Amino acid sequence: MADMTPIFRRNARRAPQDRLVTLVRKPGCHLCDDAQIVVEKVCADLGVPWEQKDITRDPQLHDRYWEQIPVVLVDGEQHTFWRVNEDRLRKALTE
């Protein structure tokens, strides 16, 4: 079974508390403030840890996401940008 291609392997469902949400934002950004409210609510409801990163303090994040902030990452992968949909984030963290 170890040699099966990833297409045929089932992804193991991870518990929400084993996930990590990262909010990439900048100071003074009203969309970032709105995104943080949604991230805080969903993560608190599900027991998911979350962190925020300031795009103005990280050159790599700045180069990658400057035109998309706020950006939400789930387990290091981009989930969304600009507007955060509560239902969509909740679904991503529980499936």
Secondary structure, 3 states (H helix, E strand, C coil): CCCCCCCCCCCCCCCHHHCCEEEEECCCCHHHHHHHHHHHHHHHHHCCCEEEEEHHHCHHHHHHHCCCCCEEEECCEEEEECCCCHHHHHHHHHC
